């Protein structure tokens, strides 16, 4: 349920931003929302109360990889 909530926050932030602004500041806002959402999903996947299986680790790495990609692109000019 938490993962669904995080995903819905990310989608709601993107939809709200895209409906209001279409400039560089808007794109940065969307990037920040997606960075936080991807980071939260990756961390939540790691800390689920279950044994970490290879699929779970792979899924977390994908989420954290997306977070890293957003962070790198947010810090670039």
Z-matrix of the N, CA and C atoms (Angstrom, degrees):
N
C 1 1.449
C 2 1.528 1 110.86
N 3 1.328 2 116.91 1 -37.43
C 4 1.470 3 118.72 2 179.31
C 5 1.525 4 111.04 3 -66.01
N 6 1.329 5 115.67 4 -38.78
C 7 1.459 6 118.56 5 -179.98
C 8 1.529 7 110.73 6 -65.47
N 9 1.311 8 117.22 7 -38.58
C 10 1.461 9 120.41 8 176.82
C 11 1.528 10 109.71 9 -64.70
N 12 1.336 11 116.85 10 -41.14
C 13 1.463 12 120.70 11 178.14
C 14 1.519 13 112.18 12 -60.88
N 15 1.323 14 116.99 13 -43.92
C 16 1.468 15 120.66 14 179.21
C 17 1.519 16 110.08 15 -62.80
N 18 1.324 17 116.47 16 -43.10
C 19 1.455 18 120.49 17 179.35
C 20 1.526 19 111.29 18 -62.75
N 21 1.327 20 116.87 19 -40.95
C 22 1.459 21 119.82 20 179.12
C 23 1.523 22 112.07 21 -66.78
N 24 1.329 23 117.62 22 -35.98
C 25 1.468 24 120.41 23 176.31
C 26 1.524 25 109.67 24 -63.23
N 27 1.321 26 116.76 25 -43.83
C 28 1.464 27 120.14 26 179.28
C 29 1.524 28 111.35 27 -62.00
N 30 1.314 29 116.35 28 -45.78
C 31 1.462 30 119.54 29 179.92
C 32 1.525 31 111.72 30 -65.83
N 33 1.327 32 116.95 31 -40.81
C 34 1.464 33 119.95 32 179.46
C 35 1.525 34 110.84 33 -64.60
N 36 1.337 35 117.15 34 -41.55
C 37 1.461 36 120.59 35 177.59
C 38 1.511 37 111.82 36 -62.04
N 39 1.312 38 116.65 37 -41.91
C 40 1.461 39 120.11 38 179.18
C 41 1.522 40 111.72 39 -67.31
N 42 1.308 41 117.19 40 -44.47
C 43 1.464 42 119.41 41 179.79
C 44 1.525 43 111.51 42 -64.12
N 45 1.325 44 117.14 43 -42.50
C 46 1.459 45 120.68 44 179.36
C 47 1.527 46 110.04 45 -62.30
N 48 1.329 47 116.52 46 -47.54
C 49 1.459 48 120.47 47 -177.76
C 50 1.521 49 111.42 48 -64.43
N 51 1.300 50 116.89 49 -44.82
C 52 1.465 51 120.02 50 -178.46
C 53 1.517 52 112.12 51 -65.30
N 54 1.329 53 117.95 52 -27.45
C 55 1.455 54 119.67 53 179.03
C 56 1.523 55 111.89 54 -80.42
N 57 1.323 56 119.01 55 -18.46
C 58 1.470 57 122.79 56 -175.88
C 59 1.530 58 113.67 57 -100.67
N 60 1.313 59 116.51 58 -49.37
C 61 1.465 60 120.76 59 -173.12
C 62 1.520 61 111.21 60 -129.44
N 63 1.313 62 115.43 61 148.09
C 64 1.467 63 119.95 62 174.77
C 65 1.524 64 109.65 63 -134.43
N 66 1.323 65 116.35 64 47.73
C 67 1.461 66 120.17 65 179.79
C 68 1.532 67 109.72 66 -124.24
N 69 1.320 68 117.30 67 -174.34
C 70 1.464 69 121.61 68 -176.93
C 71 1.522 70 111.93 69 -62.85
N 72 1.330 71 117.63 70 -36.82
C 73 1.462 72 120.10 71 178.38
C 74 1.524 73 110.67 72 -64.68
N 75 1.312 74 116.95 73 -37.45
C 76 1.458 75 120.88 74 177.66
C 77 1.514 76 112.41 75 -65.05
N 78 1.319 77 115.65 76 -40.80
C 79 1.466 78 119.91 77 178.73
C 80 1.520 79 110.23 78 -65.36
N 81 1.334 80 117.97 79 -39.59
C 82 1.467 81 120.70 80 177.19
C 83 1.524 82 111.30 81 -63.68
N 84 1.324 83 116.73 82 -39.88
C 85 1.460 84 120.28 83 178.40
C 86 1.524 85 110.69 84 -61.57
N 87 1.317 86 116.05 85 -45.85
C 88 1.466 87 120.48 86 178.61
C 89 1.530 88 109.99 87 -61.94
N 90 1.320 89 117.29 88 -40.66
C 91 1.460 90 120.85 89 177.46
C 92 1.523 91 112.36 90 -61.47
N 93 1.333 92 116.90 91 -39.70
C 94 1.468 93 120.41 92 177.88
C 95 1.525 94 111.48 93 -66.59
N 96 1.323 95 116.00 94 -42.73
C 97 1.470 96 119.57 95 178.36
C 98 1.522 97 110.14 96 -61.39
N 99 1.315 98 116.66 97 -45.09
C 100 1.459 99 120.17 98 -178.91
C 101 1.525 100 111.90 99 -68.38
N 102 1.340 101 117.95 100 -36.73
C 103 1.461 102 120.95 101 176.44
C 104 1.524 103 110.39 102 -60.43
N 105 1.324 104 116.28 103 -49.65
C 106 1.467 105 119.85 104 -179.34
C 107 1.525 106 111.49 105 -63.47
N 108 1.309 107 116.96 106 -39.06
C 109 1.465 108 120.30 107 -179.71
C 110 1.527 109 111.30 108 -68.21
N 111 1.318 110 117.21 109 -45.59
C 112 1.464 111 120.21 110 179.29
C 113 1.525 112 110.83 111 -64.01
N 114 1.332 113 117.18 112 -40.39
C 115 1.461 114 120.90 113 177.89
C 116 1.527 115 110.57 114 -63.77
N 117 1.323 116 116.59 115 -44.78
C 118 1.464 117 120.39 116 -179.95
C 119 1.529 118 111.25 117 -63.45
N 120 1.318 119 117.21 118 -41.88
C 121 1.468 120 119.87 119 178.64
C 122 1.522 121 111.35 120 -64.95
N 123 1.323 122 117.28 121 -42.08
C 124 1.467 123 120.11 122 178.49
C 125 1.514 124 112.35 123 -63.45
N 126 1.331 125 116.56 124 -45.07
C 127 1.467 126 119.82 125 179.71
C 128 1.522 127 111.65 126 -68.60
N 129 1.302 128 116.76 127 -39.40
C 130 1.458 129 119.97 128 178.94
C 131 1.525 130 110.95 129 -63.96
N 132 1.314 131 116.57 130 -37.11
C 133 1.459 132 120.45 131 177.95
C 134 1.525 133 110.96 132 -63.82
N 135 1.319 134 116.92 133 -39.21
C 136 1.468 135 120.27 134 179.61
C 137 1.520 136 111.41 135 -68.09
N 138 1.326 137 116.91 136 -37.46
C 139 1.459 138 120.77 137 -173.66
C 140 1.528 139 114.17 138 -96.45
N 141 1.325 140 118.32 139 17.34
C 142 1.459 141 118.80 140 176.14
C 143 1.522 142 108.40 141 -65.89
N 144 1.330 143 117.21 142 146.35
C 145 1.472 144 119.41 143 -176.84
C 146 1.526 145 112.02 144 -79.25
N 147 1.317 146 115.85 145 65.95
C 148 1.458 147 121.56 146 178.37
C 149 1.523 148 107.98 147 -153.89
N 150 1.310 149 115.37 148 167.09
C 151 1.459 150 119.84 149 178.11
C 152 1.525 151 109.59 150 -68.20
N 153 1.321 152 115.90 151 136.36
C 154 1.465 153 119.67 152 179.75
C 155 1.522 154 109.31 153 -75.96
N 156 1.305 155 116.05 154 113.95
C 157 1.459 156 122.92 155 176.84
C 158 1.528 157 108.29 156 -96.71
N 159 1.322 158 117.27 157 164.88
C 160 1.471 159 119.13 158 179.11
C 161 1.535 160 113.26 159 -55.22
N 162 1.340 161 117.71 160 -39.51
C 163 1.458 162 119.98 161 179.09
C 164 1.527 163 110.76 162 -63.89
N 165 1.330 164 117.17 163 -41.59
C 166 1.458 165 121.35 164 -179.11
C 167 1.528 166 110.19 165 -62.89
N 168 1.305 167 116.59 166 -43.62
C 169 1.470 168 120.79 167 178.97
C 170 1.528 169 109.93 168 -64.64
N 171 1.327 170 116.79 169 -43.96
C 172 1.470 171 121.33 170 178.43
C 173 1.530 172 110.70 171 -60.63
N 174 1.314 173 116.95 172 -43.45
C 175 1.467 174 122.41 173 179.73
C 176 1.522 175 110.68 174 -63.21
N 177 1.331 176 116.61 175 -41.81
C 178 1.464 177 120.83 176 178.51
C 179 1.526 178 110.78 177 -66.34
N 180 1.313 179 117.23 178 -40.73
C 181 1.474 180 120.87 179 179.34
C 182 1.526 181 110.40 180 -62.53
N 183 1.325 182 117.10 181 -39.05
C 184 1.465 183 120.00 182 177.92
C 185 1.526 184 110.12 183 -62.99
N 186 1.336 185 117.36 184 -47.39
C 187 1.461 186 120.69 185 179.31
C 188 1.513 187 112.17 186 -61.53
N 189 1.330 188 116.64 187 -44.22
C 190 1.464 189 120.07 188 179.61
C 191 1.527 190 111.11 189 -69.70
N 192 1.332 191 116.94 190 -30.17
C 193 1.462 192 120.53 191 175.33
C 194 1.522 193 111.98 192 -64.94
N 195 1.337 194 115.62 193 -41.40
C 196 1.462 195 119.21 194 175.76
C 197 1.524 196 110.54 195 -64.21
N 198 1.323 197 117.26 196 -40.58
C 199 1.466 198 120.42 197 178.41
C 200 1.527 199 110.13 198 -61.46
N 201 1.323 200 116.80 199 -42.80
C 202 1.462 201 120.69 200 178.88
C 203 1.530 202 110.81 201 -64.21
N 204 1.324 203 116.92 202 -40.98
C 205 1.475 204 119.95 203 178.73
C 206 1.522 205 111.09 204 -62.88
N 207 1.337 206 116.86 205 -42.79
C 208 1.470 207 119.61 206 177.12
C 209 1.513 208 111.15 207 -63.44
N 210 1.339 209 117.24 208 -42.69
C 211 1.453 210 120.94 209 -179.73
C 212 1.529 211 111.42 210 -62.79
N 213 1.301 212 117.27 211 -44.32
C 214 1.466 213 121.47 212 178.85
C 215 1.517 214 110.20 213 -60.13
N 216 1.309 215 116.68 214 -46.03
C 217 1.467 216 119.56 215 -178.33
C 218 1.515 217 113.07 216 -72.56
N 219 1.332 218 117.54 217 -26.57
C 220 1.467 219 119.27 218 175.93
C 221 1.526 220 111.90 219 -71.84
N 222 1.315 221 117.20 220 -30.08
C 223 1.465 222 120.25 221 -178.39
C 224 1.532 223 112.69 222 -86.58
N 225 1.325 224 117.38 223 -14.40
C 226 1.466 225 120.23 224 177.18
C 227 1.511 226 110.30 225 -79.15
N 228 1.308 227 116.24 226 154.07
C 229 1.464 228 120.84 227 178.49
C 230 1.502 229 111.38 228 -81.89
